[in-house]
Amino acid sequence: MSGKTVQLAPMLGLIDIPFIKFLSKIGGFDEMFLPYMLADEKSLAHRRVLRQRLAGIDNREIIVPQLLSNSAVGFVHFANEFYELGCQKVNWNMGCPQPFVTERNRGAAMLRDLENTKALLEAVLPKLNPKLSVKIRLGYNSADEFPAIVEMFNCFEISELIVHTRTAVQQYSGYADRTTFIAEASKSKNEVVYNGDIFSVSDVQDIQLPNLKGYMIGRGAIANPFIGLQIKGAECGDRQARFREFCLDIQNWYFERGTRGSFNRLKELWKYFSKAFKLENEVFAQLREVEDKQAFEQAVDRIFAEYEMVF
């Protein structure tokens, strides 16, 4: 497993610039994907706007912007602008299952019309400067759609096909379908990346394919920021001290800027951070109702002083 690529998933509303910045200090992730931005030909962004999106990130070669688009013109414009700003690869989000996305024929809705998606790829690839990564699902309604999806992408040479192993109609419920992935992803001419319910090293041990490039991890990376290092078999150091530093770095980043919604964002993160402790429900209860900066800081200090970690 040490030779596999480990990617940080683009979780909108949770994995953001400060999370990426401070997770980079821990290490273990070869690439970090930014939450999607809309790449519409009606709103072609000025480079200054995209530069702001990358602000605070030093090593842009490991950053992969994710674009949500059903427009060849819009996708090419945004992708090439990001390339000029130092990003070597962009990701096309063809996997988002949210209705407000799919109702506009974006995200996973693109898996319902493979002929149109094929035409978009044919229009985009010759004009694209960065490498192209694509994130998909096993299908829109059913995993039975996956073989046809793989066959369509076999018509193109792309950097990788990242497969979230649920269907769009499942959204994020139910179980990830490893069986269909293992059976069909091996037929892909492009390298594939497995995504779905990875929380520990044991979750990837049975996923072995000749064309498997690696793994993409989202929720599991928030609950355990050392998971990338663990998959690679690398030394993690003093996990409790490093995890505390990671949590406090993010906490201080928000509080120093007085960002609107800081408490809500930190509480959402702590729903996952609390899984690092044996009594996770009791740990999260310490923070659930806190609305005062000093009280929040004191509660976090108390958690690290009094509760035992599980990794």
N, C-alpha and C positions, 0 to 999 in steps of 0.2 A: 504493500500500500504506500510505502514511502515515495514511490515514483509517480504517484498520481497527483494531479492538480487539485487543489482545494480552493473553492470559490465562495465568497460571501454573497449571499442572496440579496436582491434589492427589495427589502421590505418597506413599503411606503408607510411613513409615520413612525417607524421605529429605528431602522438603520439609516442614519443620516450622516452628515459630515463629521460632527464630533464623535459619533460612535466609530466611524471608519478611522478617524485620526488616532484615537486612543487604542483601538484594537490593533492598529499597525505596530504599536509599541510592544504588544505581546507577541505578535508574529503568528506564523502558521498558515496564513492565507496568501495564496499566490496572486489572486485577483480579487478585487472588491467592486461589486456592481452598484452603481447609484440607482436609487428609486427612479422609476420612469418619469420622463417628461414628454409632453405632447409635441410631436413633430409634424405640424400641420402647415401646408403651403400657404394658408391664409394668415399665419402668424410667424413668418420667418424671423427668427430671433437675431438680434445684433450680437456680435461676438462678446461684447461687454457683459451681456446678460448670462451667457454661458460661462464666461470667466468667473462671474460671481458665484455660479453654481459649484465651481471647483475651488473656490477660495478656501485656504487653510490646508489644502492637500499638496504636499511637496512632491511625492513620487507619483506623477500622473501616469506613468507607464503601466502601473498595476490597476489603475482605475478604468472601469468599463461603464460608460454612460449607457443607460437603457432608454430606448425611444419607443413611444407608443404612436403608431401611425398606420394609416391605410393609404398614404399618399407617397408616390415615388419621388416627387419633387421635394416635398417636405422632408422625407427621410434622408435623401442625399444631401440636402442643404445642411441640416443639423449634424449629420454624421461627419461630413467633411469639415465643418467648423470645429467640432470637438477634436478632430485629428490635428488641425492647425494649432490647437491649444495643448497638444502633447499626449492625447489619448490614442493608443495604437489600435484599439478595437472598440466597436460599438455593438450593442445587443439590440435586436429587434424583439420587442415583447409581443409574441403571438400566443401568450398563455394566460393573461389576466382574465379571470372569470366574472368580474364584477358586472352586474347588469348595466350600470351607467356607462361602462366601456363597451360591452358587447352589443348593446342596442345601437351603437354608432358604428358597428361593423369594424371595431378595432379589437386588439387583444385576441382572446381565444375564438372570437367570432370568425377570424380569418381562417380557422381550421374547417369551417363549414363550407367554404368555397375554394377548394384547392386550385381550380383553374385560374381564378382571379389572383390568388396568392402567388401562383407560379408566374403569372404575367407581371406582377409587381417586382418579383425577384429578378426577372429577366431585364426589367427596366432599370433597376437599382444597381445591380452588381457591376456592370461595366463602368459606372460613373463614381464608384465608391473608392475613396482613398484608404480608410482604415480597414482592418479585417472585420468580417461580419460573423457575429455570433447570433444564434436564434434561440429563443426560449419558447417552448411549446408545452402542450399537455398531451395526454394519451389520446385525446379526442374531445369533441364537444359534448356529445350525448353519451358515447360509449367507447370503451377501450377497443372495441372491434374496429374502430376507425384508424387505429394507430398504424397498421401495415401500409395503408394507402398514403398516410402522411409521410412515413419514412420513404416510400417509393418516390413521392413527389420531390422531396428534398435530395434524393439521390441524383436528381438532374443537375444539381449545383455543387460547386466546391465552396464550402464555407468553413470557418474556423472550428465550429462545433455546433452540435444540436443538444441543447440543454432540455431535458425532459422532466417536467414536474409530473410525477406518476399518479395523478388523479385526472379525472375528466373535468371539463368546465362546469357541468351541472353539479358535480360534487362540491365545487368551490374548494373549501379547506376542511370538509367533513369526511368522515369515513377513513378508510385505510389507504395508504399508498400501495399501488398495484405493482409490486416488484416482479411478479411472475410474468406479466405481459411485457414489461420492459426487458427483462432478460431474454425472453423468447424472440422478441421482434427487433430490439435495438441493435442486435448483432448483425442485422441485415443492412444497416446504414453504411453507406460508403464514406460518410463523414464521421469524425470522432464524436462520441456521445458523452454527455455528463449526466449523472444521476442526481435527481433532486426529489426529496420527499421523506419526511420523518427520520432525519438523521440526528440523533441526540448523543450517540456514543460510538466508540470505535467498533463495537460489535454490530452496529447497524449497517456497516458497509462491508463486513468481512465476506458475506455471501454474494456480493455484487461483483462478479468478475466476468468481463467480456474482452475479447481481443482488441476491440475498438473503443474500450472505455478510457476516456481521457481523465476522468476524475469525478469529483462530487461537489455539488452546490449545497450550502447549508445556510439556513435562515434562523428559525427559532432556536435551533440547537446551539447556534453560535452566541445567541444572547444569553441563554441559560448557562452555557459553558464556553467562555471565550478561549479556553485552552484546547478546544476540540480539534482545531487545525493542527496544532503541534502534536497532539496525541495520535491522530491519524497518520502523521508522518513519522511517528516513533521518536520524536525529538524531546529534549529535556524541557520541562516546564518551569523549573526553579521552585521558589517558595510560592505555591499557588495562592494561599490565603493572603499573603502580603501583596502579591501582584493583582489579585482580583479586587482587593480593597482599593488599591491605587487606581485601577481601571474605573471602578464605580465612582470614586471621588473625583477623578478627572472629569468625567461626564457631568456629574452633579455640579461641580464648580463652574464648568463651562456655561451651563444654563443660568446659574444664579448670578454669575458675574455680569452677564449681558441683560439680565432682567427680561429674558425672552417671554413673551406672552404665551401662556400655556405650559410654562416650565414644570409646574407641579404635575399636571396631567401627563406630560411626556415622561417624566421621571417615574411616575407611578406605573405607567404602562411598561416601562423597562423593568421595574422591580417585580412585576408579575412573573418575569422570567428570571431575573437575578435571584429571587427567593428560592428558586428550584436548586440553587447551589447549596442550600442548607437542609439539614435533616428535617427540621420542623418548618417546612416552607409556608404552610398556611399561617402559622403563628408569626413567622417573620414578616410576611406581607401585611398582616393585621397591624403591625407596628406603624405602618406608613399610610394605610388606606385612607384615613380621615384627616391626616395632617395637612394644614394649609399655611403653616408658618415656616419660614426659611430656617430659623434657628432650631425649631422643634424637629424639623425634618433632618437636619444635620446631626442633632443629638440622637435621634432614633437610629440613624444609620451607624453611628459610632457604637451604640448599644448593641446593635445586631452583630457587628463584627467582634465585639468583646464577649458576647454571651452565647452565641449560637455556633454549633459545630457544622462545618462544611462537609459535603459528601464527595468532593473531588479534590 
